[in-house]
Amino acid sequence: MAHELFFSFSTIITLVTVYLLGKIRDSGSSDRRMRSFYSLVIAMLGWQVLNAITVVMDRNYFAFITTVEMVFVCIIPYASTWFLLNFTRSHLANSRILRYALVLIPTLDIMALLTNPIHFLYFLSYDYPRAPVGPIWVIHLGFTVVTLVFISIILIRYIVTNIRHSPILVFGIGIVIPFILNMLYKFDISSIEYNVAPLGFFFAVLFFYYFTKISGLDYVSRLNSALAEITELPELASGVLENAASVIAKTACRTLNTHRVGIWTTSGEAETLRNLSYYNLVTDEHTVQGELDITICAQYRKLLQSERLIIINDATKPNPLSPILDEYRPDIRSLLDAPIRIGGRLVGVVCIEQDKCPEFPVKREWTTDEQNFASSLADLMALAIESGERFTLMRRNEDLMNNLPGMVYQCLNDPPEFTFTFVSAGSKALLGYTPDELTGNSTLKFFDMVHPDDVEMLEQQNAVTLLLVFRWRQPSE
């Protein structure tokens, strides 16, 4: 009966694990932390299923099931290490030697397990329910212990650094407990009849799934809140491009926690970029850079015309901006550029720059959410540019009308008031009233300023004009 209960409980845990895998896949996250978590859960799932099967299976298959189970046990310590390196965003995750080691060591371990006759030194026999271990298993244990100490140091350092902001992180140390339980079971030290390590490991991984998703959701929420904040800023509709560019650059830079964000305008064939604002997070300063000549970056100019985003995760490798990066900013490790378009016409670009730093010593992989954020920044800047163009046109028309002899006005057809909706500056010289005094008919009505002898004639002319306008607007039969 106890065997069946353990198997049933393990089956429930397995179904929950499969559900988590589906949730991760449906999220479509391209974050390396989630991808490494996905690999770890798959390995854990294999160990969990096979461990449950050994309890209720025919003992004739014990040797085969135990061997396959051990394959997953060989993988899990190194999958855990890879996940924790990415979870803590350790710079060691970018070490090529370490990555090779995380693949090579479990591969050699599995080969020793499966190769005849070496596998007889892994397990001396396959006696149910515990296979006596041999010298190669002890070597496997030694590497596992070293790995356990290594990931504990990485994890504890991360917890100590971030516990003030996220106290729940202290429970993350529980990921080492399943390894200890597995060792106690293999050496027959504990009085537990079953190997509960896979189940304990599941709860540790469940915690990391929860924390990773919550932290990811918090980050996405910050991105969305930043966009909402920008849309409510008066600078966006002020018509002053430099002010709009400054608030967008600063808000974006702080939200993404990147080194710099620049807003540039361009025209025609995009041979040069003119800087509107350039915000540096480290110095908390806005500057205006000189014009940037990109004529030698033919591929980049082509991408500006055709692509929604230009994503450069690793700027140290050949990329569309390679011809100018060494001279422009040699410390840049990653770039995320979002072209600004109005009606399909290229008018500028939002440039997000990430320098070399402890968190990103080699490159920064821009997540899908960050890419969408950059695209939205470009759209908001397009609105600001359109607003600036409208203000420029309005000022130009206003200057033109104010310099015309006489007065230009617009009024409603609401006799007898004929309310003024617009009056040019010429009204002061012509009538002695400023535009503010006349607009809305706050001081005088329209016909108060017309000589009584001309009122009837003007009313007739107005009626004829309105009749012609009415006929012109009617659809032709």
C-alpha positions as CSV (number, residue, x, y, z in Angstrom):
1,M,0.0,0.0,0.0
2,A,2.8,2.4,0.9
3,H,4.4,1.7,-2.5
4,E,1.2,2.7,-4.3
5,L,0.8,5.9,-2.2
6,F,4.3,7.0,-3.0
7,F,3.8,6.3,-6.7
8,S,0.5,8.2,-6.7
9,F,2.0,11.2,-5.0
10,S,5.0,11.1,-7.4
11,T,2.5,11.0,-10.3
12,I,0.7,14.1,-9.1
13,I,4.0,16.0,-8.7
14,T,5.0,14.9,-12.2
15,L,1.7,16.2,-13.7
16,V,2.3,19.6,-11.9
17,T,5.8,19.6,-13.4
18,V,4.4,19.0,-16.9
19,Y,2.0,21.9,-16.3
20,L,4.9,24.2,-15.3
21,L,6.7,23.2,-18.5
22,G,3.7,24.1,-20.5
23,K,3.4,27.5,-18.8
24,I,7.0,28.2,-19.5
25,R,6.6,27.3,-23.2
26,D,3.4,29.3,-23.6
27,S,5.0,32.4,-22.1
28,G,7.3,32.5,-25.1
29,S,10.1,34.0,-23.0
30,S,13.5,34.1,-24.6
31,D,15.2,35.0,-21.4
32,R,18.2,32.7,-20.8
33,R,17.2,32.2,-17.2
34,M,13.9,30.7,-18.2
35,R,15.5,28.5,-20.9
36,S,18.0,27.1,-18.5
37,F,15.2,26.5,-16.0
38,Y,13.3,24.7,-18.7
39,S,16.3,22.3,-19.3
40,L,16.6,21.7,-15.5
41,V,13.0,20.8,-15.1
42,I,13.1,18.3,-18.0
43,A,16.1,16.5,-16.3
44,M,14.3,16.7,-12.9
45,L,11.1,15.3,-14.6
46,G,13.0,12.2,-15.9
47,W,14.5,11.5,-12.5
48,Q,11.2,11.9,-10.8
49,V,9.3,9.6,-13.1
50,L,11.8,6.8,-13.1
51,N,12.3,7.1,-9.3
52,A,8.6,6.5,-8.9
53,I,8.5,3.6,-11.4
54,T,11.2,1.7,-9.4
55,V,8.8,1.4,-6.5
56,V,6.1,-0.4,-8.3
57,M,7.8,-2.1,-11.3
58,D,8.7,-5.7,-12.0
59,R,12.0,-6.3,-10.3
60,N,13.4,-7.9,-13.5
61,Y,13.6,-4.4,-14.9
62,F,15.2,-2.8,-11.9
63,A,18.7,-2.8,-13.5
64,F,17.5,-1.1,-16.7
65,I,15.3,1.5,-14.9
66,T,18.0,2.3,-12.3
67,T,20.6,2.9,-15.1
68,V,18.3,5.2,-17.0
69,E,17.4,7.0,-13.8
70,M,21.1,7.5,-13.1
71,V,21.6,9.2,-16.5
72,F,19.3,12.0,-15.3
73,V,21.0,12.1,-11.9
74,C,24.3,12.7,-13.7
75,I,22.8,15.6,-15.6
76,I,20.9,17.4,-12.8
77,P,23.9,18.8,-10.8
78,Y,25.3,20.5,-13.9
79,A,21.8,21.6,-15.1
80,S,21.3,23.2,-11.7
81,T,24.6,24.9,-11.9
82,W,23.8,26.4,-15.3
83,F,20.4,27.5,-14.2
84,L,21.8,29.2,-11.0
85,L,24.5,31.0,-13.0
86,N,21.9,32.4,-15.2
87,F,19.4,33.0,-12.4
88,T,22.0,35.1,-10.4
89,R,23.2,36.7,-13.6
90,S,26.8,35.6,-12.7
91,H,29.5,36.7,-15.1
92,L,30.7,33.0,-14.9
93,A,27.8,32.1,-17.2
94,N,29.8,33.7,-20.0
95,S,32.9,31.6,-19.3
96,R,33.5,29.3,-22.2
97,I,35.6,26.9,-20.2
98,L,33.0,26.6,-17.5
99,R,30.3,25.9,-20.1
100,Y,32.4,23.2,-21.7
101,A,33.0,21.7,-18.3
102,L,29.2,21.6,-17.6
103,V,28.7,19.6,-20.7
104,L,31.9,17.4,-20.7
105,I,31.7,16.2,-17.1
106,P,28.2,14.7,-17.1
107,T,28.9,13.3,-20.6
108,L,31.9,11.4,-19.3
109,D,29.9,10.3,-16.2
110,I,27.1,8.9,-18.4
111,M,29.6,7.1,-20.7
112,A,31.2,5.4,-17.7
113,L,27.7,4.4,-16.5
114,L,26.7,2.9,-19.8
115,T,30.0,1.4,-21.1
116,N,30.7,-2.3,-20.6
117,P,32.6,-3.4,-18.4
118,I,33.2,0.0,-16.7
119,H,29.6,0.1,-15.5
120,F,30.3,-2.7,-13.1
121,L,32.5,-0.2,-11.3
122,Y,29.6,2.2,-11.1
123,F,27.2,-0.2,-9.4
124,L,28.7,-3.5,-8.0
125,S,25.3,-5.2,-8.5
126,Y,21.7,-4.3,-9.1
127,D,20.1,-5.6,-5.9
128,Y,16.6,-4.2,-5.2
129,P,15.9,-1.7,-3.8
130,R,19.4,-0.1,-3.5
131,A,22.1,-0.9,-5.9
132,P,25.5,-1.1,-4.1
133,V,27.8,1.6,-5.4
134,G,31.3,1.2,-6.7
135,P,34.4,3.4,-7.0
136,I,33.2,5.2,-10.1
137,W,30.0,6.2,-8.3
138,V,32.2,7.6,-5.5
139,I,34.1,9.7,-8.2
140,H,30.7,10.8,-9.4
141,L,29.8,11.8,-5.8
142,G,33.0,13.7,-5.5
143,F,32.2,15.9,-8.6
144,T,28.6,16.3,-7.3
145,V,29.9,17.6,-3.9
146,V,32.3,20.0,-5.6
147,T,29.4,21.2,-7.8
148,L,27.2,21.5,-4.8
149,V,29.7,23.7,-2.9
150,F,30.2,25.8,-6.0
151,I,26.5,26.5,-6.6
152,S,26.0,27.1,-2.8
153,I,28.6,29.8,-2.9
154,I,27.1,31.4,-5.9
155,L,23.6,31.2,-4.5
156,I,24.5,32.5,-1.0
157,R,26.4,35.5,-2.4
158,Y,23.3,36.3,-4.5
159,I,20.9,35.9,-1.6
160,V,23.1,38.1,0.8
161,T,23.3,40.8,-1.9
162,N,19.5,40.9,-2.7
163,I,17.8,39.7,0.5
164,R,16.9,43.2,1.6
165,H,14.8,43.7,-1.5
166,S,13.6,40.1,-1.8
167,P,13.5,38.3,1.6
168,I,11.8,35.3,0.0
169,L,15.2,34.5,-1.7
170,V,16.4,32.9,1.6
171,F,14.3,29.8,0.7
172,G,16.3,29.4,-2.4
173,I,19.1,27.7,-0.4
174,G,16.7,24.7,-0.3
175,I,17.9,23.6,-3.7
176,V,20.9,21.9,-2.1
177,I,18.7,19.8,0.2
178,P,17.6,17.2,-2.4
179,F,21.3,16.5,-3.2
180,I,21.9,15.7,0.5
181,L,18.8,13.5,0.7
182,N,20.0,11.6,-2.3
183,M,23.4,10.9,-0.7
184,L,21.9,9.8,2.6
185,Y,19.6,7.4,0.7
186,K,22.4,5.9,-1.4
187,F,24.6,5.3,1.6
188,D,21.6,3.9,3.5
189,I,22.2,6.4,6.3
190,S,18.6,7.6,6.6
191,S,15.7,5.5,7.8
192,I,13.6,6.6,4.8
193,E,12.4,3.7,2.8
194,Y,12.1,5.7,-0.5
195,N,14.3,8.1,-2.3
196,V,12.4,11.3,-1.7
197,A,15.2,13.5,-3.2
198,P,13.3,14.0,-6.6
199,L,10.3,15.2,-4.7
200,G,12.3,17.6,-2.5
201,F,14.1,18.8,-5.6
202,F,10.7,19.6,-7.2
203,F,9.7,22.0,-4.4
204,A,13.1,23.8,-4.6
205,V,12.6,24.2,-8.4
206,L,9.0,25.3,-7.9
207,F,10.3,28.1,-5.7
208,F,12.7,29.3,-8.3
209,Y,10.0,29.1,-11.0
210,Y,7.7,31.3,-8.8
211,F,10.4,33.8,-8.0
212,T,11.7,34.0,-11.6
213,K,8.2,34.5,-13.0
214,I,7.3,37.1,-10.3
215,S,10.5,39.0,-10.9
216,G,9.9,38.8,-14.6
217,L,6.3,40.1,-14.2
218,D,7.6,42.9,-12.0
219,Y,10.0,43.9,-14.7
220,V,7.4,43.8,-17.4
221,S,5.1,45.8,-15.1
222,R,7.9,48.4,-14.7
223,L,8.3,48.6,-18.5
224,N,4.6,49.1,-19.0
225,S,4.4,51.7,-16.2
226,A,7.3,53.6,-17.8
227,L,5.5,53.8,-21.1
228,A,2.3,55.0,-19.4
229,E,4.3,57.6,-17.5
230,I,5.8,58.9,-20.8
231,T,2.4,59.2,-22.5
232,E,1.1,61.5,-19.6
233,L,4.1,63.8,-19.7
234,P,3.3,67.3,-21.1
235,E,6.7,67.4,-22.9
236,L,5.4,64.8,-25.4
237,A,2.8,67.2,-26.9
238,S,4.7,70.4,-26.2
239,G,6.1,70.6,-29.7
240,V,9.6,71.0,-28.4
241,L,11.5,67.9,-29.6
242,E,14.5,68.3,-27.4
243,N,12.3,68.2,-24.3
244,A,10.3,65.2,-25.4
245,A,13.5,63.4,-26.4
246,S,15.1,64.1,-23.0
247,V,12.3,62.7,-20.9
248,I,12.0,59.6,-23.1
249,A,15.7,58.9,-23.0
250,K,16.0,59.3,-19.3
251,T,12.9,57.2,-18.4
252,A,14.0,54.5,-20.8
253,C,17.6,54.4,-19.6
254,R,16.5,54.1,-15.9
255,T,13.8,51.5,-16.6
256,L,16.1,49.2,-18.7
257,N,19.0,49.9,-16.3
258,T,21.3,50.4,-19.3
259,H,24.2,52.8,-19.7
260,R,22.9,55.2,-22.3
261,V,19.9,56.0,-24.4
262,G,20.1,58.4,-27.3
263,I,17.4,59.9,-29.5
264,W,18.5,60.8,-33.0
265,T,16.8,62.3,-36.1
266,T,17.6,61.7,-39.7
267,S,16.2,62.3,-43.2
268,G,16.5,61.3,-46.7
269,E,18.9,58.4,-47.2
270,A,19.9,58.4,-43.5
271,E,23.5,59.3,-44.2
272,T,23.8,61.3,-40.9
273,L,22.1,61.2,-37.5
274,R,21.5,64.4,-35.6
275,N,21.2,64.0,-31.8
276,L,18.3,65.4,-29.9
277,S,19.2,64.0,-26.5
278,Y,21.7,61.6,-25.0
279,Y,21.2,60.4,-21.4
280,N,24.0,58.7,-19.4
281,L,22.7,56.7,-16.5
282,V,26.1,56.6,-14.7
283,T,26.6,60.4,-14.7
284,D,22.9,61.2,-14.7
285,E,23.5,63.8,-17.4
286,H,21.9,64.9,-20.6
287,T,24.2,65.9,-23.4
288,V,23.8,66.6,-27.1
289,Q,26.2,64.7,-29.3
290,G,27.6,65.9,-32.6
291,E,26.2,64.7,-35.9
292,L,27.1,61.1,-36.6
293,D,28.1,60.2,-40.1
294,I,26.9,56.6,-41.0
295,T,27.5,56.7,-44.7
296,I,30.0,53.8,-44.4
297,C,27.4,51.6,-42.5
298,A,25.5,50.6,-45.6
299,Q,23.9,47.6,-43.9
300,Y,22.8,49.6,-40.9
301,R,21.2,52.3,-43.1
302,K,19.4,49.6,-45.0
303,L,18.0,48.1,-41.8
304,L,16.9,51.5,-40.6
305,Q,14.7,51.7,-43.7
306,S,13.2,48.2,-43.5
307,E,13.3,46.8,-40.0
308,R,11.2,47.4,-36.9
309,L,14.2,46.8,-34.6
310,I,18.0,46.4,-35.0
311,I,19.1,44.0,-32.3
312,I,22.8,43.6,-31.6
313,N,23.3,41.3,-28.6
314,D,27.1,41.0,-29.0
315,A,28.7,44.1,-30.4
316,T,32.2,42.5,-30.2
317,K,31.3,40.4,-33.2
318,P,30.8,41.7,-36.7
319,N,27.6,43.7,-36.9
320,P,25.9,46.5,-39.0
321,L,27.6,49.2,-36.9
322,S,31.1,47.6,-36.7
323,P,32.7,50.2,-39.0
324,I,32.1,53.1,-36.5
325,L,31.8,51.4,-33.1
326,D,35.6,51.3,-32.3
327,E,35.8,55.1,-32.8
328,Y,32.3,55.9,-31.4
329,R,32.1,53.8,-28.2
330,P,34.6,50.9,-27.9
331,D,33.2,49.7,-24.6
332,I,29.7,49.0,-26.0
333,R,28.7,45.3,-25.7
334,S,25.1,45.4,-26.9
335,L,22.8,47.7,-28.8
336,L,19.1,47.9,-29.4
337,D,18.0,50.4,-32.0
338,A,14.4,51.2,-32.9
339,P,13.8,53.2,-36.0
340,I,11.3,56.1,-35.7
341,R,8.8,56.3,-38.6
342,I,5.9,58.6,-39.5
343,G,3.6,57.2,-42.2
344,G,6.4,54.8,-43.3
345,R,8.9,57.6,-43.6
346,L,12.1,57.2,-41.6
347,V,12.6,60.3,-39.3
348,G,15.0,59.1,-36.6
349,V,16.1,56.2,-34.3
350,V,16.1,55.4,-30.6
351,C,19.5,54.0,-29.6
352,I,19.9,51.9,-26.4
353,E,23.5,51.2,-25.5
354,Q,24.9,48.7,-23.0
355,D,28.5,48.9,-22.0
356,K,30.7,46.2,-20.5
357,C,29.9,45.7,-16.8
358,P,30.0,43.0,-14.1
359,E,26.4,42.0,-15.0
360,F,27.1,42.0,-18.8
361,P,30.8,41.4,-19.2
362,V,30.5,40.1,-22.8
363,K,27.0,40.8,-24.1
364,R,23.4,41.5,-23.2
365,E,20.6,39.4,-24.7
366,W,17.7,41.8,-25.1
367,T,14.5,40.0,-24.1
368,T,11.3,40.1,-26.0
369,D,9.7,42.5,-23.5
370,E,12.7,44.9,-23.8
371,Q,12.4,44.8,-27.6
372,N,8.7,45.6,-27.4
373,F,9.5,48.4,-25.0
374,A,12.1,49.9,-27.5
375,S,9.5,49.7,-30.3
376,S,7.0,51.6,-28.1
377,L,9.6,54.3,-27.4
378,A,10.1,54.8,-31.1
379,D,6.3,55.1,-31.5
380,L,6.0,57.7,-28.7
381,M,8.9,59.7,-30.2
382,A,7.1,59.6,-33.6
383,L,4.1,61.2,-31.9
384,A,6.4,63.9,-30.4
385,I,7.9,64.6,-33.8
386,E,4.4,64.8,-35.4
387,S,3.4,67.2,-32.6
388,G,6.5,69.3,-33.2
389,E,5.8,69.4,-37.0
390,R,2.2,70.6,-36.3
391,F,3.4,73.3,-33.9
392,T,6.0,74.4,-36.5
393,L,3.3,74.6,-39.2
394,M,1.0,76.5,-36.9
395,R,3.6,79.0,-35.9
396,R,4.5,79.5,-39.6
397,N,0.9,80.1,-40.5
398,E,0.5,82.4,-37.6
399,D,3.5,84.4,-38.5
400,L,2.3,84.7,-42.1
401,M,-1.2,85.9,-41.1
402,N,0.2,88.3,-38.5
403,N,2.3,90.0,-41.1
404,L,-0.5,90.4,-43.7
405,P,-2.0,93.9,-44.0
406,G,-5.4,94.1,-42.4
407,M,-7.0,91.3,-40.3
408,V,-7.5,87.6,-40.9
409,Y,-10.4,86.1,-38.9
410,Q,-12.6,83.0,-38.6
411,C,-16.0,83.0,-37.0
412,L,-19.0,80.7,-36.5
413,N,-22.2,80.9,-38.4
414,D,-24.3,81.6,-35.3
415,P,-26.1,84.9,-36.1
416,P,-26.4,87.4,-34.7
417,E,-23.2,86.8,-32.6
418,F,-21.0,85.3,-35.4
419,T,-18.5,84.2,-32.6
420,F,-14.9,84.8,-33.5
421,T,-12.8,81.6,-33.2
422,F,-9.6,83.1,-34.6
423,V,-8.3,86.6,-35.1
424,S,-4.9,87.7,-36.4
425,A,-2.7,90.3,-34.8
426,G,-3.7,92.9,-37.4
427,S,-6.9,93.4,-35.5
428,K,-5.1,95.8,-33.1
429,A,-4.1,98.2,-35.8
430,L,-7.4,97.9,-37.8
431,L,-9.9,97.9,-35.0
432,G,-8.1,98.8,-31.8
433,Y,-8.8,95.4,-30.2
434,T,-6.3,92.6,-29.5
435,P,-7.1,89.0,-30.7
436,D,-7.8,87.9,-27.1
437,E,-10.4,90.7,-26.7
438,L,-12.2,89.5,-29.8
439,T,-11.9,85.7,-29.7
440,G,-15.1,84.3,-28.3
441,N,-16.7,87.7,-28.6
442,S,-15.7,88.6,-25.1
443,T,-15.8,92.3,-25.7
444,L,-17.7,93.0,-29.0
445,K,-20.0,91.1,-31.3
446,F,-19.2,90.9,-35.0
447,F,-21.7,93.5,-36.3
448,D,-20.9,95.9,-33.4
449,M,-17.8,96.8,-35.4
450,V,-19.7,97.2,-38.8
451,H,-21.1,100.6,-39.8
452,P,-24.9,100.6,-39.6
453,D,-25.1,101.6,-43.3
454,D,-23.1,98.4,-44.3
455,V,-24.9,95.9,-42.1
456,E,-27.7,94.9,-44.6
457,M,-25.3,94.6,-47.5
458,L,-22.8,92.5,-45.5
459,E,-25.6,90.2,-44.3
460,Q,-26.8,89.6,-47.9
461,Q,-23.2,88.8,-49.0
462,N,-22.8,86.4,-46.1
463,A,-26.1,84.6,-47.0
464,V,-24.9,84.2,-50.7
465,T,-21.5,82.9,-49.5
466,L,-23.1,80.3,-47.2
467,L,-25.5,79.2,-50.0
468,L,-22.6,78.6,-52.3
469,V,-20.7,76.7,-49.7
470,F,-23.8,74.6,-48.9
471,R,-24.2,73.6,-52.6
472,W,-20.5,72.8,-53.0
473,R,-20.7,70.4,-50.0
474,Q,-23.8,68.6,-51.4
475,P,-23.0,65.2,-53.2
476,S,-23.5,65.3,-56.9
477,E,-26.6,63.5,-58.2
